């Protein structure tokens, strides 16, 4: 028999939480992300590069250029002061630049992977080298940005002091072990690029959400419990703001990305070409730190680890991070252990 008094009490309790939560939400004027001070130092078309400001001299005179995935904003690397990979790396003594890929429009539908890697990324690297009067810089890349950084390092190893990548996909052989990899085997990238021109961020986000659909539902069940706690609610809202702010993607870049990498696995096979030239991983001879997340549900560990047997670097190291794909950037363990370890590795090779 249902205890009506108990049910009524629960409804009253939920109502009170909603009321207090509403008052908390009313008091929030703006949800701010990426607040670590930085200045615009370079731009080309819609692509920009920012330099993070430091109050003290860096531990090394060789700067670091960070590239995030094009399909997401780099703001997640600086989500809030106590959950900021960029701020922590600054605190650990690195001099950091970050690329902002911008928001492609239909006018950018013909931008290619060559444009992004051999054009924008290469020009940004050269700008930093010239500005700091150094022959080589440190390069960092996250997810897709890590993959593109690896390709760049295989073409221009002479311009890099080290390469650090986080949760980056390299080997797409085992399509059966990951739903994202499997889907791309059946995506008609040619028709999408030809008819849409620009690949919608909403479509890409929906695909990622379907990798673990229960997560989108589960997170909202927890919102009610945090509504009275302004700090916890702000953490949730910052992450949601970042997730909702995703750029579209150039159709031509998407075409090559899906067909040559996801589908045909050309990078690992040694068959990938950029601007008519083969990309040979054996040419990637710079010191390499490869960070992967042990619980990553987006990029399989095997995909990330496999590159170790193909590159030419003698100084190469794997770092197994105990967490998920996003936890690499925003988790407490990332701030406490990963960022200091990465910074130390970089400084030692400066």
Helices and strands as residue ranges (DSSP letters): H 4-27, E 38-44, E 47-52, E 64-67, G 74-77, E 78-80, E 83-84, H 85-91, E 96-100, G 106-108, H 113-114, I 115-121, H 122-132, E 137-142, H 144-155, G 157-159, E 160-166, G 175-177, H 179-184, H 189-196, E 198-199, H 201-209, G 210-212, H 213-226, H 230-244, E 249-250, H 251-256, I 257-263, H 266-269, E 273-274, E 277-278, G 281-283, E 287-293, H 301-305, G 306-309, E 316-321, H 327-330, H 332-333, I 334-338, H 339-348
